[in-house]
Amino acid sequence: MFQFIPTANSVGKSEGDFNGDEDGLKFKGKFNSYDIEFTFLEGPENTITYKGQFVKDSKPLQMIVRNKNGNQLIITKLQ
């Protein structure tokens, strides 16, 4: 499960930074409107960066991201 937590100065804004984790593995990133980018800080994907976009008007909210090797993740917000 992915968890994205915006930094205090990013809450309610269309651009900013966030911290997160995926099953306990930490990552950090940034967003600008629909664009998103994050880098794992530990675990098997340590230093791997994913870039992509939120899927406009998706319900539930989704984002599609890829790493430099072309591996794709589709991340869906839990209801």
C-alpha positions in Angstrom: 0.0 0.0 0.0 1.3 3.5 -0.9 0.9 6.5 1.4 1.6 10.0 0.2 1.8 12.8 2.9 2.3 16.4 1.6 4.7 18.6 3.6 3.0 21.3 5.7 3.7 24.0 3.1 2.2 21.9 0.3 -1.2 21.1 1.7 -4.0 22.5 -0.4 -1.6 23.7 -3.2 -1.2 22.5 -6.8 2.6 22.3 -6.4 4.8 21.0 -3.6 6.7 18.2 -1.9 5.6 15.0 -0.1 7.0 12.1 1.9 5.6 8.6 1.7 6.0 5.0 2.2 5.2 1.8 0.3 4.7 -1.1 2.7 7.2 0.6 5.2 9.8 1.6 2.6 10.3 5.4 2.6 10.3 7.7 -0.5 10.2 11.4 -1.1 9.0 13.4 -4.1 7.3 16.5 -5.6 4.2 17.3 -7.6 3.2 20.1 -9.9 -0.4 20.0 -11.0 -0.8 16.6 -12.6 2.9 15.8 -12.8 4.4 13.7 -10.0 7.9 12.3 -9.3 9.3 10.4 -6.3 12.5 8.5 -5.3 12.7 5.6 -3.0 15.1 6.1 -0.1 15.5 2.5 1.0 14.8 -1.1 0.1 15.2 -3.0 -3.1 14.3 0.2 -5.2 16.6 2.5 -3.2 17.5 5.5 -5.4 15.0 4.5 -8.1 12.9 7.4 -9.3 9.4 7.1 -10.7 7.9 9.9 -12.8 4.4 10.2 -14.2 1.0 11.9 -13.9 -2.2 11.8 -12.0 -5.0 10.5 -14.3 -7.3 13.5 -14.8 -10.9 13.0 -13.5 -10.2 9.4 -12.5 -12.5 8.0 -9.8 -11.0 6.7 -7.7 -8.0 8.9 -8.0 -5.1 7.2 -10.0 -1.6 8.0 -11.1 0.5 6.2 -13.7 4.3 6.4 -13.1 7.4 4.8 -14.7 11.0 4.4 -13.7 14.0 4.8 -16.0 13.8 1.1 -17.0 10.2 1.5 -18.2 8.6 -0.3 -15.3 5.1 1.1 -14.8 3.1 1.4 -11.7 -0.6 2.3 -11.6 -1.4 3.6 -8.1 -5.1 3.8 -7.1 -6.4 5.7 -4.0 -8.2 3.5 -1.6 -11.8 4.3 -1.0 
